[in-house]
Amino acid sequence: MTDKQPKTTYHLHRRGTKTRWLWLPSLMFGDGVAVSVLVLTMVMLRRMGLDTADTALAIALLSIPVLLRPLFEMVVTHFWGTTKVWILSTQFISALSLAAVAFTLHTSSWLLGTVCFMPFFVCSSMFYNIALHRFYIDTSQGVHLSQGVHLSQVHQQNPTPQQDTMVRWCDGEMVTLHSSTSHHHNTKILHSQKSCGFLTMALLFGCGVMMMIAGNMEVVTRNIRYSWSLVFYVMAGVELFLWLWHTIFLPGGTHGYAKPKPTMGLHRGEFRISLRRMLKRKDDITALTFFVLFLLPETLLALTAPLFLIAKPHNGGLGLSPQEFAFTRGTIAVIAIALGYTLGGKAIKRHGLCRWLLPSALLLAVPGAALLFLSYNTAAPLSIVAAALAAGHAALGFALSMVKQVVVRFTRNMPDNTLRHAIARTLIATPFVLVGMFAGAMLTLIDYQHIFLLATELSIASLTVAALYLYRTRKK
């Protein structure tokens, strides 16, 4: 559906409401599969013989579509009339891409096949995530803009008796807001409490179970290519099963399950206007700076830490096998980051963001310090490795909950909150991708110990930008 066609009218689906437990867990599980596949790809490339620098560069290049999220949002907005089609088509493309990668792993052109087919999987996963939050998950934090609100005009609507109408001023313009009562409240509670659990299960399955199966298959078959080909065939089968499942149970058609998301700034000619207005607000500039710099310590660890765990001891690593990697990084660390994220959400709910933002910035030094400790103790037992990774990832999960709350504040009650959400996620991911491109070159110049020491020291930047954000938003 193009911009010249009438907008889709969204209605709540009774069938979707009653059967949401048939499709909501599977949707969230499919969203976590993409991250699991990237981790599996990184370990697979190292096990297949690719060196550290090329592996880091390959994963960083595969993450580039994350930086194009606003552009992908515009594509989904341009064809707004299709809801279920986005989910089914992206999952089918993901299944075909993974099956193609698994097929090429048997041949001598396994690297070329991975480079050719994995970008299709990453791009389809990005469209999947956008369609998931656009059509099936309500993330507007209790406030929904009426349809047709644009930068230059305001369309009045008559609210139903079940809605509360609010008129607010946004940058000098009057905007009519409608907040739904019962259904939205239940949906918001459902998603906030359960989505983290579904994503955790997907990561445990991909990074834990499948990684362990790959390691065991290497031992049993003594054939690395066959083992990883089997793993990618299984992941392709998971995507195909989710596609079949959603074909049957996912509500769709021309109406979405979630309430309409405002698309101001995602149409032709509106993006630059919205961005220009955003850069004129000092609070928005502070928030944008926060998104770029707050997680700066973790940018050095995103790719170097997994490579450090699987690198041989004579190269400065721990030399973990795929089974040990699955237990420490794919199981213990995933559970720890989920617990830290949940604890951070409860802390924000009880005491507010202002009290815990600075402590969370200090906690960002824990992951680097834990890895620094392991780099000086490469012969440490597996229990110590698991404990150090658990401590670091729990601190990271706590900090991520603070980032999520800042994103909520940045997008809440704004007429262009969908564009703001896309820009926020892009800015958060940008340092990870840029630093990841040079991670391999860094490892050729300095060792893991200096990288982890630098990551620990960069927590000062996180503390500085957190203090600046609190200073700018102290009146609110």
C-alpha positions in Angstrom: 0.0 0.0 0.0 1.5 3.3 -1.0 1.1 6.8 0.6 -1.6 7.8 -1.9 -3.9 5.0 -0.8 -6.1 5.3 2.3 -4.6 4.2 5.5 -5.5 0.8 7.0 -8.1 0.9 9.7 -7.0 -1.3 12.6 -9.4 -3.3 14.7 -8.8 -5.6 17.6 -9.1 -9.3 16.7 -11.1 -11.4 19.1 -9.6 -14.5 17.6 -6.1 -13.0 18.1 -6.9 -12.0 21.7 -8.2 -15.4 22.6 -5.4 -17.4 20.9 -2.5 -15.1 21.6 -0.6 -17.8 23.4 -0.5 -19.8 20.2 1.5 -17.1 18.3 3.0 -14.6 20.7 5.7 -17.0 22.2 6.6 -18.3 18.7 6.9 -14.7 17.4 9.3 -13.7 20.2 11.2 -17.0 19.9 11.7 -16.3 16.2 13.0 -12.8 17.0 15.7 -14.3 19.2 16.8 -16.9 16.6 18.5 -14.2 14.6 21.0 -13.3 17.4 21.6 -17.0 18.0 22.4 -17.6 14.3 25.0 -14.8 14.3 26.7 -16.3 17.3 26.7 -19.7 15.7 28.1 -18.2 12.5 31.0 -16.6 14.4 32.0 -19.8 16.1 31.4 -21.8 12.9 33.8 -19.5 10.9 36.5 -19.9 13.5 36.0 -23.7 13.6 36.2 -23.9 9.9 39.6 -22.2 9.9 38.9 -18.5 9.3 41.3 -16.3 11.2 40.3 -14.0 14.0 40.5 -10.7 12.1 38.5 -12.0 9.1 35.9 -13.5 11.5 35.4 -10.2 13.3 35.1 -8.3 10.1 32.6 -10.8 8.6 30.3 -10.6 11.6 30.6 -6.8 11.7 29.7 -6.5 8.0 26.7 -8.9 8.5 25.5 -6.4 11.2 25.4 -3.4 8.8 21.6 -3.9 8.1 21.0 -2.9 11.7 22.3 0.5 10.9 19.7 0.8 8.1 16.7 0.3 10.4 15.1 3.7 9.6 15.2 2.9 5.9 13.7 -0.5 6.5 11.0 1.1 8.6 10.2 3.3 5.6 9.8 0.3 3.4 7.4 -1.4 5.8 5.5 1.9 6.1 5.2 2.2 2.3 3.5 -1.3 2.2 1.6 -0.8 5.4 -1.4 -2.8 4.3 0.3 -6.2 4.6 0.7 -7.5 8.2 0.9 -11.3 8.3 2.7 -11.3 4.9 5.8 -9.6 6.4 6.2 -12.2 9.1 5.6 -15.2 6.8 7.8 -14.0 3.9 10.7 -13.0 6.1 10.6 -16.4 7.9 10.5 -18.3 4.7 13.5 -16.3 3.3 15.4 -17.0 6.5 14.7 -20.7 6.3 15.9 -20.8 2.7 19.0 -18.8 3.5 20.1 -21.0 6.4 19.4 -24.1 4.3 21.6 -22.7 1.5 24.4 -22.0 4.0 24.1 -25.5 5.4 24.3 -27.0 1.9 27.5 -25.0 0.9 29.3 -26.0 4.1 29.9 -29.4 2.6 31.7 -27.9 -0.4 35.0 -26.1 -0.9 33.0 -22.9 -1.5 31.7 -22.8 2.1 33.0 -19.3 2.7 31.6 -17.9 -0.5 28.3 -19.5 0.2 28.2 -18.1 3.8 29.0 -14.6 2.5 26.4 -14.8 -0.2 23.4 -16.2 1.7 23.9 -14.9 5.3 23.0 -11.3 4.3 19.6 -12.5 3.1 19.0 -14.0 6.5 20.1 -10.8 8.3 18.0 -8.5 6.2 14.9 -10.7 6.5 15.5 -10.9 10.3 15.5 -7.1 10.4 12.2 -6.8 8.5 10.8 -9.5 10.8 11.7 -7.5 13.9 10.2 -4.4 12.4 7.0 -6.1 11.4 6.7 -7.8 14.7 6.8 -4.6 16.7 4.7 -2.7 14.1 1.8 -5.0 13.8 1.7 -7.4 16.7 3.4 -5.8 19.8 2.1 -2.6 21.3 5.1 -0.6 22.4 3.6 2.9 22.5 3.7 3.0 26.4 0.0 3.6 26.9 -0.4 6.5 24.5 -1.5 6.1 20.9 -1.5 8.9 18.4 -4.6 9.2 16.2 -4.2 8.2 12.6 -3.4 10.9 10.1 -1.3 13.1 12.4 1.3 14.9 10.3 3.8 17.6 10.9 1.7 20.2 9.1 -1.8 19.3 10.2 -3.8 17.7 12.9 -6.9 15.5 12.2 -9.6 15.5 14.8 -11.3 12.3 15.7 -14.2 11.5 17.9 -13.1 9.1 20.7 -15.3 6.2 21.6 -16.7 6.0 25.2 -14.0 3.4 25.9 -11.2 5.9 25.2 -9.8 8.9 27.0 -8.9 11.9 24.8 -6.0 14.1 25.6 -4.7 17.2 23.9 -1.0 17.9 24.3 1.4 20.3 22.8 4.4 18.9 20.9 6.9 21.5 19.7 4.2 24.2 19.4 1.6 22.0 17.7 -1.5 20.6 19.2 -1.8 16.9 18.8 -4.8 14.7 19.7 -3.9 11.6 21.7 -6.1 8.6 22.5 -5.1 6.2 25.3 -6.9 2.9 25.3 -8.0 1.5 28.7 -8.5 -2.2 29.2 -7.1 -4.0 26.2 -3.9 -2.0 25.9 -3.2 -2.3 29.7 -3.4 -6.0 29.5 -1.4 -6.2 26.3 1.4 -4.0 27.7 1.7 -6.0 30.9 1.8 -9.3 28.9 4.5 -8.1 26.6 6.7 -6.5 29.3 6.6 -9.5 31.5 6.9 -12.4 29.0 8.9 -11.1 26.0 12.2 -11.2 27.8 11.5 -14.9 28.8 10.8 -15.9 25.2 13.9 -14.2 23.9 15.9 -15.9 26.6 14.6 -19.3 25.6 15.6 -18.6 22.0 19.1 -17.7 23.0 19.4 -20.7 25.2 18.3 -22.9 22.4 20.6 -21.4 19.7 23.7 -20.4 21.7 23.4 -23.2 24.2 21.7 -26.3 22.9 22.7 -26.1 19.2 26.3 -25.0 20.1 26.6 -28.0 22.4 25.2 -30.3 19.7 27.8 -29.0 17.2 30.6 -29.7 19.6 29.4 -33.2 20.3 29.0 -33.9 16.6 32.5 -32.8 16.0 33.7 -35.4 18.5 31.5 -38.2 17.3 31.9 -37.7 13.5 35.4 -36.1 13.5 34.1 -34.0 10.7 33.7 -30.2 11.4 31.9 -29.4 8.1 29.3 -32.1 8.6 28.7 -31.1 12.2 28.1 -27.4 11.5 26.1 -28.2 8.3 23.7 -30.3 10.4 23.4 -27.4 12.9 22.4 -24.9 10.2 20.0 -27.4 8.7 18.3 -27.7 12.1 18.1 -23.9 12.4 16.6 -23.7 9.0 14.1 -26.4 10.0 13.2 -24.3 13.1 12.5 -21.3 10.8 10.4 -23.4 8.5 8.4 -24.8 11.4 7.8 -21.3 12.7 6.7 -20.3 9.2 4.2 -23.2 9.1 3.0 -22.5 12.6 2.3 -18.8 11.9 0.6 -19.6 8.7 -2.0 -21.4 10.7 -2.3 -19.5 13.9 -1.1 -15.9 13.3 -3.9 -13.3 13.0 -3.4 -11.1 10.0 -5.1 -9.9 6.9 -5.4 -6.1 6.3 -5.8 -5.5 10.1 -3.0 -5.7 12.6 -3.3 -7.1 16.1 -1.6 -4.2 17.8 -2.9 -0.6 17.6 -1.7 1.6 14.8 1.8 3.0 15.2 2.3 6.6 14.1 4.4 6.8 11.0 5.3 10.5 11.1 8.7 11.0 9.6 8.7 7.7 7.7 7.0 9.0 4.6 8.5 10.9 1.7 9.7 14.3 2.6 9.0 13.9 6.3 12.2 12.3 7.5 14.4 15.3 7.1 11.8 17.6 8.7 11.4 15.3 11.7 15.2 14.9 12.1 15.7 18.7 11.9 13.1 19.2 14.6 14.6 16.6 16.7 18.1 18.2 16.5 16.7 21.5 17.7 15.7 20.1 21.1 18.5 20.0 23.6 16.9 17.1 25.5 16.8 15.0 22.3 20.4 15.8 21.5 21.4 14.7 25.0 19.4 11.5 24.5 21.0 10.8 21.1 24.5 11.3 22.6 23.5 8.9 25.4 22.6 6.2 22.9 25.9 6.4 21.2 28.3 6.6 24.2 26.6 4.9 27.1 27.4 1.3 26.0 30.8 2.2 24.6 32.7 -0.2 27.0 30.6 -3.1 25.6 31.4 -2.2 22.0 35.0 -3.5 22.5 33.7 -6.7 24.1 30.9 -7.6 21.7 33.2 -9.5 19.3 36.5 -9.7 21.1 35.1 -11.5 24.1 33.7 -14.6 22.2 36.8 -14.7 20.1 38.9 -14.6 23.3 36.9 -17.5 24.8 37.5 -19.8 21.8 41.0 -18.7 20.9 43.8 -21.1 21.7 45.9 -20.5 24.8 49.0 -19.8 22.8 47.1 -17.0 21.1 46.1 -15.5 24.5 42.6 -17.1 24.7 41.0 -19.6 26.9 40.7 -22.3 24.3 37.1 -23.3 25.2 35.6 -26.1 23.1 32.1 -25.6 21.5 30.5 -27.5 24.4 32.3 -25.3 27.0 31.4 -22.2 25.1 27.8 -23.3 25.0 27.7 -23.9 28.7 29.5 -20.6 29.8 28.5 -18.1 27.1 25.4 -19.7 25.7 23.7 -20.8 28.9 25.1 -19.2 32.1 25.8 -15.8 30.5 22.3 -15.7 28.8 20.5 -16.5 32.0 22.6 -13.9 33.9 21.9 -11.2 31.4 18.2 -12.0 31.6 18.2 -11.9 35.4 20.1 -8.6 35.3 17.7 -7.1 32.9 14.7 -8.2 35.0 16.3 -6.9 38.2 17.0 -3.5 36.5 13.4 -3.2 35.4 12.2 -3.9 39.0 14.7 -1.3 40.3 13.4 1.3 37.8 9.8 0.5 38.7 10.5 0.9 42.5 12.9 3.8 42.6 13.0 5.4 39.2 15.6 5.8 36.5 17.5 8.7 38.1 18.6 6.7 41.1 20.0 3.8 39.2 21.4 5.3 36.0 24.8 6.3 37.5 25.3 2.9 39.3 24.5 1.1 36.1 27.2 3.1 34.3 29.7 2.0 37.0 28.5 -1.6 36.5 29.5 -1.4 32.8 33.1 -1.8 34.1 32.3 -5.3 35.4 32.3 -7.2 32.1 35.7 -5.8 31.1 37.1 -6.4 34.5 35.9 -10.0 34.5 37.4 -10.7 31.1 40.6 -9.0 32.2 40.8 -11.3 35.2 40.3 -14.3 32.9 43.0 -13.1 30.5 45.5 -13.2 33.3 44.2 -16.6 34.4 43.8 -18.6 31.2 44.2 -21.9 33.1 41.2 -21.1 35.4 38.7 -23.9 35.8 35.4 -23.8 33.9 33.5 -22.9 37.1 35.6 -19.7 37.5 35.1 -18.8 33.8 31.3 -19.3 34.1 31.2 -17.3 37.3 33.2 -14.4 35.8 31.0 -14.3 32.7 27.8 -14.5 34.8 28.9 -11.5 36.8 29.8 -9.5 33.7 26.6 -10.3 31.9 24.3 -9.7 34.9 25.8 -6.2 35.1 25.3 -5.7 31.4 21.7 -6.8 31.6 21.1 -4.3 34.4 22.6 -1.5 32.3 20.5 -2.5 29.3 17.3 -2.1 31.3 18.4 1.5 31.8 19.0 2.0 28.1 15.5 0.6 27.4 14.0 3.1 29.8 15.8 6.0 28.2 14.5 4.9 24.8 11.0 4.8 26.3 11.4 8.4 27.5 12.8 9.5 24.2 9.8 8.1 22.2 7.0 8.6 24.7 4.2 11.0 23.8 5.9 12.1 20.6 4.0 12.1 17.2 7.0 10.6 15.5 7.8 7.9 18.1 8.2 5.1 15.6 10.9 7.1 13.8 12.5 8.0 17.1 12.6 4.3 18.2 14.3 3.3 14.9 16.9 6.1 15.3 17.6 5.2 18.9 18.2 1.5 18.1 20.4 2.5 15.1 22.5 4.8 17.2 22.9 2.2 19.9 24.1 -0.4 17.3 26.3 2.0 15.4 29.4 1.9 17.7 29.1 -1.9 17.9 29.3 -2.3 14.1 32.0 0.3 13.6 34.2 -1.0 16.4 33.6 -4.6 15.2 35.0 -3.7 11.8 38.3 -2.8 13.4 38.3 -5.5 16.1 40.4 -7.9 14.0 42.9 -5.2 13.3 43.1 -4.2 16.9 43.8 -7.8 17.9 46.8 -7.8 15.5 48.2 -4.7 17.2 47.4 -5.3 20.9 46.5 -8.4 22.9 43.3 -9.3 24.7 44.5 -7.9 28.0 44.9 -4.4 26.7 41.5 -4.5 25.0 39.8 -5.6 28.2 41.7 -3.0 30.2 40.6 -0.3 27.7 37.0 -1.5 27.9 37.1 -1.2 31.7 38.4 2.3 31.5 35.8 3.4 29.0 33.2 3.1 31.7 34.3 6.7 32.6 32.6 7.7 29.3 29.4 5.9 30.3 29.4 7.6 33.7 30.0 11.0 32.1 27.2 10.7 29.5 24.8 9.3 32.2 25.5 12.3 34.4 25.0 14.7 31.5 21.7 13.0 30.7 20.5 13.3 34.3 21.5 17.0 34.4 19.6 17.8 31.2 16.5 15.9 32.3 16.6 16.9 36.0 13.5 19.0 35.8 11.4 16.2 34.4 
